[in-house]
Amino acid sequence: MTRLDTLSARGRDFLGSTHAIMAGAMTWVSERHLVSAISNAGGFGVIACGAMPPHILDAEIAATKALTDRPFGVNLITLHPAMADLIAICGKHDVSHVVLAGGLPSGAAIEAIKATGAKLMCFAPTAALAKKLVRSGVDAIVIEGSEAGGHIGPVSTSVLAQEILPVIRDVPVFVAGGIGRGAAIAAYLEMGASGVQLGTRFAAATESVAHANFKRAFVRASARDALASVQLDPRLPVIPVRALKNAGSEAFAAKQREIANLVDAGTIGLAEGQLQIEHYWAGALRRAVVDGDIESGSLMAGQSVGMVTSVMPVAEIIDELVGEAEAALSNRAA
């Protein structure tokens, strides 16, 4: 057994995968083809449910199971209005792992997921919240730093890892955000992580259904191109989104001003304004990923995008990451 195998044993056992490498759940990207390819290559794929209605998630899980006999997970957004139905769909298919994102889950949701027999994973932005989730019965924690793509928190991955890994020992902890090479995987495992989660590198994989234009934009980009959005009006709280800078980024600023003006005029309320902002992101992401509109669409990417140098098959990405991690550990031991 290699040093990497030893350090990642807890994560591999928890996921049921060859490698303790999870895939981040990316809306419009993390569907049957990419998820099954990641699981078949020894990683752990995760379906991004996002705003899917229950019948669509039902079909997506069934299609993924037809493509792989390896474990994979389903990511559910805590605020989804049909959460109970989505959990039931996961139970119907004996989904082995459910990942909850987008806020603190309710006790009812936690209880319902556990009742299906699935292992439950949740995101924790602080050590205090991680402890609370563990007390609530969550089986594993994911900590994701601000280097990640899509919706992000304010704290970097390295700081979260230093804060949370030493105090959360009862359950596995997976580290995410800005990871693009195996040396970083090795470092977080040595710090006490059970595994890692990557999104950006897999988004540009051969098996990803993302438009060729979307993938080319990733290959051309550097870390400095992946910028976090700015909130313009304190009345309209906006969870920052990290994406490659383009005309769509500028359009979002204009959208915020437009909505603020509507709120000022009394045309819409604050809640409706915030909902419109979230709908903007969903539509902009679809334009980029599905339609290939890389000018006005949202190119959500983490800062690790600078390490995407070509479009590669998933198996090659995972082999490269594992090889780099093993080499880093060997060099440190020497």
C-alpha positions in Angstrom: 0.0 0.0 0.0 1.4 3.4 -1.0 1.6 6.4 1.4 -1.2 8.0 -0.7 -3.4 4.9 -0.1 -2.8 5.1 3.6 -3.6 8.8 3.9 -6.8 8.5 1.7 -8.0 5.2 3.2 -10.8 6.8 5.3 -12.1 8.8 2.3 -11.9 5.9 -0.1 -13.8 3.7 2.3 -16.4 6.3 2.9 -17.0 6.9 -0.8 -16.5 3.3 -1.9 -14.2 4.5 -4.7 -10.7 3.7 -5.7 -9.5 7.2 -5.1 -10.7 9.8 -2.6 -11.4 12.3 -5.3 -14.9 13.6 -5.5 -16.3 15.7 -8.3 -18.0 19.0 -7.5 -21.6 19.1 -8.6 -21.8 21.7 -11.4 -25.2 22.7 -12.8 -25.7 21.8 -16.5 -22.3 19.9 -16.4 -22.5 17.2 -13.7 -24.9 14.9 -15.5 -25.0 11.2 -16.4 -22.0 11.2 -18.8 -19.5 13.1 -16.7 -20.6 11.5 -13.4 -20.4 7.9 -14.7 -17.0 8.6 -16.4 -15.6 9.9 -13.1 -16.9 6.9 -11.1 -15.8 4.4 -13.7 -12.3 6.0 -13.6 -12.0 5.4 -9.8 -13.2 8.8 -8.6 -16.6 9.7 -7.2 -19.1 11.4 -9.5 -21.9 13.6 -8.2 -25.1 14.5 -10.1 -26.0 18.2 -9.8 -29.7 18.2 -9.2 -29.9 22.0 -9.0 -33.4 23.1 -9.9 -34.4 19.8 -11.5 -38.0 18.7 -10.9 -38.3 15.2 -9.3 -39.1 13.4 -12.6 -36.0 14.7 -14.3 -33.8 13.7 -11.4 -35.4 10.3 -11.4 -34.5 9.9 -15.1 -31.0 11.2 -14.6 -30.2 8.8 -11.7 -31.5 5.9 -13.8 -29.5 6.9 -16.8 -26.3 7.2 -14.7 -26.9 3.8 -13.1 -27.1 2.4 -16.7 -23.6 3.8 -17.4 -21.8 2.7 -14.2 -22.0 0.1 -11.5 -19.7 2.2 -9.3 -20.9 4.5 -6.4 -21.9 8.0 -7.2 -23.8 10.7 -5.3 -26.5 13.3 -5.8 -26.2 16.9 -4.8 -29.5 18.5 -3.6 -30.0 22.2 -2.9 -31.5 22.7 0.6 -34.0 25.4 -0.6 -35.5 23.3 -3.4 -39.3 23.4 -2.9 -39.6 19.7 -3.7 -36.9 18.6 -1.4 -39.0 15.7 0.1 -39.8 14.4 -3.3 -36.2 14.6 -4.4 -35.1 12.7 -1.3 -37.7 10.0 -2.0 -36.3 9.7 -5.6 -32.8 9.1 -4.2 -34.2 6.5 -1.8 -36.1 4.8 -4.7 -32.8 4.3 -6.5 -30.8 3.4 -3.5 -28.4 6.3 -4.0 -25.5 5.7 -1.7 -24.5 9.3 -1.0 -26.5 12.5 -0.8 -24.7 15.9 -0.7 -26.6 18.9 0.6 -25.6 22.4 -0.4 -26.9 25.9 -0.4 -27.6 26.4 3.2 -28.1 24.8 6.6 -30.3 21.7 6.1 -33.4 21.2 8.1 -33.6 18.4 10.7 -36.5 16.9 8.7 -34.3 16.7 5.5 -31.4 15.1 7.5 -33.7 12.6 9.0 -35.4 11.7 5.7 -32.1 11.2 3.9 -30.7 9.0 6.7 -33.9 7.0 6.6 -33.1 6.0 3.0 -29.8 4.4 4.1 -27.7 7.0 2.2 -24.6 8.6 3.6 -25.1 12.3 4.1 -22.5 14.9 3.3 -22.9 18.7 3.9 -20.8 21.8 3.3 -19.6 23.7 6.3 -18.1 27.2 6.0 -17.0 27.4 9.7 -15.7 25.0 12.4 -18.7 25.8 14.6 -21.2 24.9 11.8 -19.2 21.7 11.0 -19.6 20.6 14.6 -23.3 21.4 14.6 -23.8 19.4 11.4 -21.9 16.4 12.9 -24.1 16.6 16.0 -27.1 16.6 13.7 -26.1 13.2 12.2 -24.2 14.3 9.1 -21.8 11.6 8.0 -19.1 13.7 6.3 -18.2 17.3 5.8 -17.0 19.2 2.7 -15.1 22.5 3.2 -14.9 24.7 0.2 -12.8 27.8 -0.1 -13.3 31.0 -2.0 -11.0 29.8 -4.8 -13.7 27.6 -6.1 -16.0 28.3 -9.0 -19.7 29.2 -8.9 -21.2 30.4 -5.6 -18.5 30.9 -3.0 -17.9 31.9 0.6 -15.4 34.5 1.8 -12.6 32.4 3.2 -9.8 30.7 1.3 -9.4 26.9 1.2 -6.1 26.9 3.1 -7.5 28.9 6.0 -10.6 26.7 6.2 -8.5 23.6 6.2 -6.4 25.0 9.1 -9.4 25.9 11.1 -11.6 22.9 10.5 -9.4 19.8 9.9 -7.9 19.8 13.4 -11.3 19.9 15.2 -13.4 17.7 13.1 -12.2 14.1 13.6 -15.4 12.1 14.1 -16.4 12.1 10.4 -14.4 12.3 7.1 -13.7 15.8 5.8 -13.2 16.6 2.1 -11.4 19.7 1.0 -12.4 21.7 -2.1 -11.6 25.0 -3.8 -8.6 25.8 -6.0 -7.3 22.2 -6.2 -5.9 21.5 -9.7 -2.8 19.4 -9.1 -1.9 16.3 -7.1 0.6 18.0 -4.9 -2.2 20.0 -3.3 -4.2 16.8 -2.8 -1.2 15.3 -1.0 -0.8 18.4 1.2 -4.4 18.4 2.4 -4.4 14.7 3.1 -1.3 15.2 5.2 -3.1 18.0 7.1 -5.9 15.5 8.0 -8.3 15.6 5.1 -9.9 12.3 4.1 -10.2 13.3 0.5 -10.7 16.2 -1.9 -13.3 17.6 -4.3 -12.5 19.1 -7.7 -14.9 20.8 -10.2 -13.1 23.0 -12.7 -10.7 20.4 -14.1 -13.6 18.0 -14.7 -15.8 20.6 -16.3 -13.3 20.8 -19.2 -12.9 17.0 -19.5 -13.6 15.1 -22.7 -16.7 13.5 -21.3 -18.1 16.8 -20.0 -21.2 17.8 -22.0 -20.2 21.4 -21.8 -20.0 23.2 -25.2 -16.6 23.1 -26.9 -16.5 26.9 -26.6 -16.9 26.7 -22.9 -14.0 24.2 -22.6 -11.8 26.3 -24.9 -12.3 29.3 -22.7 -11.1 27.2 -19.7 -8.0 26.2 -21.6 -7.1 29.8 -22.5 -7.8 31.2 -19.1 -5.4 32.0 -16.2 -6.2 32.0 -12.5 -6.5 35.8 -12.6 -9.3 35.6 -15.1 -11.6 33.8 -12.6 -13.1 36.7 -10.7 -15.7 36.9 -7.9 -18.8 39.0 -8.6 -19.4 42.2 -6.6 -22.5 43.1 -4.7 -23.6 46.6 -5.6 -26.6 47.1 -3.2 -26.5 46.0 0.4 -30.3 45.6 0.3 -29.9 42.8 -2.3 -27.5 40.4 -0.7 -25.7 38.5 -3.5 -23.7 35.3 -2.8 -20.5 36.0 -4.8 -20.1 33.9 -7.9 -16.6 33.1 -9.3 -16.5 33.0 -13.1 -14.2 34.0 -16.0 -14.5 37.7 -16.7 -16.5 38.5 -19.9 -19.4 40.7 -21.1 -21.7 38.5 -18.9 -19.9 39.7 -15.8 -20.5 43.3 -16.7 -24.1 42.5 -17.5 -24.6 41.1 -14.0 -23.6 44.4 -12.5 -26.1 46.1 -14.8 -28.7 43.6 -13.8 -28.2 44.4 -10.1 -28.6 48.1 -10.8 -31.8 47.4 -12.8 -33.3 45.4 -10.0 -32.3 47.9 -7.4 -34.1 50.6 -9.4 -37.2 48.4 -9.5 -37.1 47.9 -5.8 -36.7 51.7 -5.3 -39.8 52.3 -7.5 -41.8 49.8 -5.5 -42.3 47.7 -8.6 -41.0 44.5 -6.9 -40.1 43.6 -3.4 -36.6 42.6 -2.1 -37.4 38.9 -2.1 -38.5 39.0 -5.7 -35.4 41.0 -6.6 -33.1 38.4 -5.0 -35.0 35.7 -6.9 -34.5 37.5 -10.2 -30.7 37.7 -9.5 -30.5 33.9 -8.9 -32.6 33.3 -12.1 -30.1 35.5 -14.0 -27.2 33.2 -12.9 -29.1 30.1 -13.9 -29.9 31.4 -17.3 -26.4 32.8 -17.9 -24.7 29.6 -17.0 -27.0 27.6 -19.3 -26.1 30.0 -22.2 -22.4 29.3 -21.7 -22.4 25.6 -20.9 -25.2 24.4 -23.3 -25.3 27.1 -26.0 -21.6 27.9 -26.1 -22.2 31.7 -25.7 -19.0 32.5 -23.9 -19.5 36.3 -24.3 -22.8 36.9 -22.5 -23.0 33.6 -20.7 -21.6 32.8 -17.3 -18.3 30.9 -17.4 -18.3 29.7 -13.8 -14.8 28.5 -13.0 -12.5 28.2 -10.0 -9.0 29.8 -9.9 -7.6 26.4 -10.7 -8.7 27.0 -14.2 -5.1 28.1 -14.9 -4.1 24.5 -14.5 -6.5 23.4 -17.3 -4.1 23.2 -20.2 -6.0 20.9 -22.5 -9.2 18.9 -22.8 -8.4 15.5 -21.4 -10.4 12.3 -20.7 -11.5 11.9 -17.1 -9.3 8.8 -16.6 -6.2 10.7 -17.7 -7.0 13.6 -15.3 -7.4 11.3 -12.4 -4.3 9.3 -13.3 -2.3 12.5 -13.5 -3.6 13.8 -10.2 -2.9 10.5 -8.4 0.6 10.3 -10.0 1.4 13.8 -8.9 0.2 13.2 -5.4 2.2 10.0 -5.0 5.3 11.8 -6.4 4.9 14.7 -4.0 4.6 12.3 -1.0 7.6 10.3 -2.1 9.7 13.5 -2.5 8.7 14.7 0.9 9.6 11.3 2.5 13.0 11.4 0.7 
